[in-house]
Amino acid sequence: MKKVTIIGGGIAGVEAAIYYRKEGFDVELISDRSYVFIYPIAIWIPVKTTRFDDVAFSLDKIAARHGFKLTVDRVTSIDAETKTITLSEGGARAIDHLVIATGASKVKHEGIENTLSICGAPEQSLMLKDKIDALVAKGGGKIAFGFGGNPNDPSGVRGGPGFELFFNLHHHLKKLGIRDKFEMTFFAPMASPGARMGEKALQLMDMMFKRNRFGAHYGKKIKRFDKDGVVFEDDSRLESDLTMFIPAGDGLELIKNSNLPQNGAGFVRINNYCEIEGVEGWYAIGDAAALEGPDWKAKQGHIAEVMARNAAHNSAVDAGLKSGEKKTYQDHLNILCVMDMGNGAGFVYRDDKKALLIPMPIVGHWLKIFWGWYYKLSKMGYIPRIPGM
């Protein structure tokens, strides 16, 4: 039986492990933690709509269900020339078939330790909850949420979860009857954050900001973060008692320090089949990979899963385990999300032909909740996977 090693226990790595097993491979998944953190529903932890344990889903359970080996260890180096990886505990090993699904690092900002991120280390979601609870107990304050960019690779921008938590916090404070005691501002260095969603989406977002008395601070580069706010390139300040900031994705030091082919941001260069350039039998998927495609392209979980399934299929074709043509990922590039607001949601979709943002009062929130349950149940094989989800 052909063996494949997958490094990274996130959404991309889990999907790859499941589908490589379906294709008949002997699979080992290496992850530096024992759970997959379901980031799309982590937005509810800080506002206490869900618990951390409901978002951190056991990799042991998934591995047992699908029959792949789970190794909890950290990869410390990758050598593309010798096709070896080195583990912190397991030492060096030669790998003929490798899938890199390690995710990404974050762009480093001065004073970033003065912020918390809903897309950072999972523990930060609990720290955000504690910080919000402290502000609620205080009875008011100034809140600043934002995200940044990476000029070396704009596809790594993650603004959606920032908006979602922002809206959910607004709803949470309204339910407590103290929303008028808080000043809420969203900031970003680009002039039109969210522009990749399309013009109609920007117009609806602008209307929502005005209706809910949200402040907006756009178009100025971030100079640094202080304990009590954000300083911009012109030395203007945005005061804040709580700063939630999502830095743009950047290549992991593990990748940057390797001899893997990389783009300017340190993401692994791949072809349209997710194969790493010049390294036979090695693939990169999800946030670790350098995407090619339209200017509005974005790294999202469903794209990572498409890449994982394609890598498994293409590997099986190359290994002679099945016949057929190889599959490409660029044909599937789109933006797709349900932007939750606590009491509803907006359905966002964009491809080369259209850009939509459809308001979904009440039912949209429940649709997002359903997706969280669907993700866990479908990964365990208890219900079939719905195409496109």
C-alpha positions in Angstrom: 0.0 0.0 0.0 1.3 3.5 -0.9 2.1 5.6 2.1 1.5 9.4 2.4 2.5 11.7 5.2 0.4 14.8 5.8 1.8 17.6 8.0 -0.8 19.9 9.5 -4.0 19.1 11.5 -6.2 21.9 10.3 -9.1 21.9 7.9 -6.9 21.2 4.9 -4.9 18.4 6.6 -7.9 16.7 8.0 -9.6 16.6 4.6 -6.5 15.3 3.0 -6.1 12.5 5.5 -9.8 11.4 4.9 -9.6 11.5 1.2 -6.1 9.9 0.8 -7.6 7.0 2.9 -10.6 6.8 0.5 -8.1 6.6 -2.4 -6.4 3.6 -0.8 -3.3 5.2 0.8 -1.7 4.3 4.1 -2.0 7.7 5.8 -0.1 9.4 8.7 -1.2 12.8 9.8 1.4 14.8 11.8 0.0 17.7 13.9 1.4 19.8 16.7 -1.9 19.6 18.5 -4.4 16.9 19.2 -7.5 18.7 17.8 -8.6 20.5 14.7 -9.8 24.0 15.7 -12.9 24.9 13.6 -12.0 28.6 13.1 -15.3 29.5 11.2 -17.3 28.9 14.4 -14.7 30.2 16.9 -16.3 33.6 16.5 -18.9 32.6 19.1 -16.5 31.7 21.9 -15.7 35.3 23.0 -19.5 36.1 23.2 -20.3 32.8 25.0 -22.6 31.5 22.3 -20.5 28.3 22.2 -17.8 26.7 24.2 -14.1 26.1 23.4 -14.6 22.3 23.6 -17.3 22.5 20.9 -14.8 24.2 18.5 -11.7 22.1 19.3 -12.6 18.7 17.6 -10.6 15.7 18.6 -8.2 14.4 15.9 -8.0 11.0 17.7 -11.7 10.5 16.9 -11.4 11.4 13.3 -8.3 9.2 12.9 -10.0 6.2 14.5 -13.1 6.7 12.3 -11.2 6.8 9.1 -8.3 4.5 9.9 -5.3 6.8 9.6 -2.4 7.2 12.0 -2.2 10.4 14.1 1.2 11.6 15.3 1.2 14.6 17.7 4.6 16.1 17.1 6.2 19.3 15.6 8.0 19.4 12.2 11.2 21.4 12.7 12.7 21.3 9.2 11.9 20.3 5.6 14.5 19.4 3.0 13.1 19.2 -0.6 16.4 18.0 -2.1 16.7 14.9 0.1 12.9 14.7 0.5 13.2 14.5 4.3 11.4 16.1 7.2 12.6 16.3 10.8 10.3 16.0 13.8 10.9 17.5 17.3 10.5 14.1 19.0 10.5 11.7 16.1 13.8 12.8 14.4 14.5 12.8 10.6 12.6 10.6 8.2 12.6 10.2 4.4 9.2 11.0 2.8 8.3 9.9 -0.8 4.8 11.2 -0.7 4.2 14.4 1.4 1.3 16.8 1.7 2.2 20.2 3.3 -1.0 21.5 5.0 0.7 23.4 7.8 -1.2 26.6 7.5 0.4 30.1 7.6 2.1 32.4 10.0 1.1 36.0 10.4 2.7 39.3 9.3 4.6 40.7 12.3 3.5 44.1 13.5 5.2 46.2 16.2 3.3 45.9 19.5 1.2 42.9 18.3 1.4 41.6 21.8 -1.1 44.3 22.7 -3.8 42.8 20.5 -5.8 39.6 20.5 -6.9 37.7 17.4 -9.9 35.5 16.6 -7.7 33.9 13.9 -4.6 33.4 16.0 -3.7 30.7 18.6 -7.0 29.0 19.7 -6.4 30.1 23.3 -6.8 33.7 22.2 -10.5 33.1 21.7 -10.8 32.5 25.5 -8.6 35.5 26.2 -11.0 37.6 24.1 -13.9 36.3 26.1 -12.3 37.2 29.4 -11.4 40.7 28.1 -15.0 41.3 26.9 -16.4 40.1 30.2 -14.1 42.5 32.0 -15.3 45.4 29.8 -18.9 44.4 30.4 -18.3 44.4 34.2 -16.7 47.8 33.8 -19.9 49.0 32.1 -18.4 50.5 28.9 -15.4 51.3 26.9 -13.8 51.7 23.5 -13.5 48.7 21.2 -11.4 48.5 18.0 -11.5 45.6 15.6 -9.4 45.3 12.4 -7.3 43.3 10.0 -4.2 43.9 8.0 -2.7 43.1 4.6 0.4 41.5 3.1 1.6 43.3 -0.1 3.6 40.2 -1.0 0.5 38.1 -1.2 -3.0 39.7 -0.8 -4.8 36.3 -0.9 -3.8 35.8 2.8 -6.0 38.6 4.1 -8.6 37.4 6.6 -11.2 40.1 7.2 -14.4 38.0 7.4 -14.0 36.6 10.9 -13.1 40.1 12.2 -16.4 41.5 10.8 -18.3 38.5 12.2 -17.0 38.8 15.7 -17.5 42.6 15.5 -21.2 42.1 14.6 -21.7 39.3 17.2 -20.2 41.5 19.9 -22.6 44.3 18.9 -25.5 41.9 19.2 -24.2 40.6 22.5 -24.0 44.1 24.0 -27.4 45.0 22.7 -28.9 41.9 24.5 -27.2 43.0 27.7 -28.8 46.5 27.2 -25.4 48.3 27.3 -24.5 48.8 23.7 -24.8 52.6 24.0 -22.0 52.5 26.6 -19.5 51.3 24.1 -17.7 53.0 21.2 -17.1 50.4 18.4 -14.7 51.1 15.5 -13.4 48.9 12.7 -10.0 49.7 11.2 -8.0 48.5 8.2 -5.1 49.9 6.2 -6.8 49.5 2.8 -9.3 52.1 1.6 -12.1 49.7 1.1 -11.8 46.6 3.3 -13.9 43.8 2.0 -13.7 45.0 -1.6 -13.0 41.5 -2.9 -16.6 40.6 -2.0 -17.9 43.0 -4.7 -19.4 46.5 -4.9 -22.9 45.5 -3.7 -21.4 43.9 -0.6 -19.5 47.1 0.2 -22.7 49.2 -0.1 -24.6 46.9 2.2 -21.7 46.9 4.7 -21.6 50.7 4.6 -25.4 50.9 5.3 -25.0 48.5 8.2 -22.2 50.5 9.8 -24.2 53.7 9.6 -27.4 52.1 11.0 -25.5 50.6 14.0 -23.3 53.6 14.7 -20.1 51.8 14.0 -17.0 53.9 13.5 -14.7 53.2 10.5 -11.0 54.1 10.3 -9.8 53.0 6.8 -6.9 53.8 4.4 -4.0 54.4 6.8 -1.2 52.0 7.3 -0.7 50.7 10.9 2.5 51.9 12.5 2.2 50.0 15.8 -0.1 48.8 18.5 0.0 50.2 22.1 -1.7 48.9 25.2 -4.4 51.5 24.8 -4.9 51.8 21.1 -3.6 51.8 17.5 -1.1 54.2 16.0 -1.2 54.9 12.3 1.5 56.0 9.8 0.6 59.7 10.3 0.9 59.3 14.1 -2.9 59.6 14.5 -4.4 57.3 17.2 -7.4 55.1 17.6 -7.9 54.7 21.4 -9.1 51.3 22.5 -9.7 49.3 25.7 -9.8 46.1 23.6 -8.0 45.7 20.2 -8.8 42.6 18.2 -6.6 42.4 15.1 -6.2 39.8 12.4 -2.8 40.1 10.7 -2.6 38.9 7.1 -1.2 35.5 6.4 2.6 35.1 5.9 4.8 32.1 5.2 5.8 30.0 8.2 9.4 30.1 9.3 9.4 26.3 8.7 8.8 27.0 5.0 10.9 30.1 4.7 13.9 28.3 6.3 13.5 25.4 3.8 14.7 24.9 0.2 11.1 24.6 -1.0 10.1 26.8 -3.9 8.4 29.9 -2.5 6.7 33.1 -3.5 7.6 36.5 -2.0 5.5 35.9 1.1 7.0 32.5 1.8 4.2 30.3 0.6 5.0 27.1 -1.3 4.8 27.4 -5.1 2.5 24.8 -6.6 1.1 24.0 -10.0 -2.6 23.8 -10.8 -2.7 20.2 -9.5 -1.3 21.3 -6.1 2.0 19.6 -6.9 5.1 21.4 -5.5 7.2 22.7 -8.3 10.3 20.5 -8.8 9.6 18.0 -6.0 7.9 14.8 -7.4 5.3 13.3 -5.1 5.1 16.3 -2.8 2.0 18.6 -2.6 1.0 21.8 -0.7 -2.5 22.8 0.0 -4.5 25.4 1.9 -2.9 28.4 3.6 0.6 27.0 3.1 0.3 27.2 -0.7 0.8 30.1 -3.0 -2.5 30.5 -4.9 -2.7 31.6 -8.5 -5.8 33.1 -10.0 -7.9 36.3 -10.1 -7.0 39.4 -8.1 -10.0 38.9 -5.7 -8.9 35.3 -4.8 -8.9 34.5 -1.1 -7.7 31.6 1.0 -10.8 30.0 2.6 -11.5 26.7 4.2 -13.6 25.3 1.3 -10.8 26.1 -1.1 -8.4 24.3 1.1 -10.7 21.2 1.1 -11.0 21.3 -2.7 -7.2 21.3 -2.9 -7.0 18.4 -0.4 -9.4 16.2 -2.3 -7.7 17.1 -5.6 -4.2 16.2 -4.2 -5.6 12.8 -3.0 -7.1 12.2 -6.4 -4.1 13.3 -8.4 -1.8 11.2 -6.2 -3.9 8.1 -6.8 -3.8 8.7 -10.5 0.0 9.1 -10.4 0.3 6.0 -8.3 -1.8 3.9 -10.6 -4.5 3.3 -8.0 -7.1 4.8 -10.3 -7.5 6.1 -13.9 -8.7 9.4 -15.1 -7.5 12.9 -15.5 -5.9 15.0 -12.8 -8.0 17.7 -11.2 -7.1 21.4 -10.9 -7.9 23.8 -8.1 -8.1 27.1 -10.0 -11.4 26.1 -11.7 -13.0 26.1 -8.2 -11.7 29.5 -6.9 -14.5 31.5 -5.4 -15.4 33.4 -2.3 -18.1 31.7 -0.3 -19.1 32.4 3.3 -22.1 32.9 5.6 -21.1 36.1 7.5 -22.8 35.7 10.9 -24.1 38.6 12.8 -25.5 37.0 15.9 -29.2 37.5 14.9 -28.9 36.8 11.2 -26.2 36.6 8.5 -25.3 37.6 5.1 -24.6 35.1 2.4 -21.5 36.1 0.4 -20.5 34.7 -2.9 -18.1 35.8 -5.6 -16.7 34.3 -8.7 -15.6 35.6 -12.1 -19.2 36.2 -13.2 -21.0 37.6 -10.2 -20.6 39.0 -6.7 -23.5 38.6 -4.2 -24.3 39.6 -0.6 -27.7 38.4 0.3 -29.1 39.4 3.8 -30.5 36.4 5.7 -32.2 37.7 8.9 -32.5 35.1 11.7 -32.3 32.0 9.4 -28.7 32.9 8.4 -27.5 32.6 12.0 -29.0 29.1 12.2 -27.5 28.2 8.9 -24.1 28.9 10.3 -24.8 26.9 13.4 -26.0 24.0 11.2 -22.7 24.2 9.3 -20.7 23.7 12.5 -22.6 20.6 13.3 -22.4 19.5 9.7 -18.6 19.9 9.6 -18.2 17.6 12.6 -20.7 15.0 11.6 -19.6 14.8 8.0 -15.9 14.5 9.0 -16.9 11.6 11.2 -18.7 10.0 8.3 -22.1 10.0 10.2 -23.7 12.0 7.4 -22.7 12.4 3.7 -20.7 15.4 2.5 -22.8 17.9 0.7 -21.1 19.0 -2.5 -19.6 22.5 -2.2 -19.7 22.5 1.6 
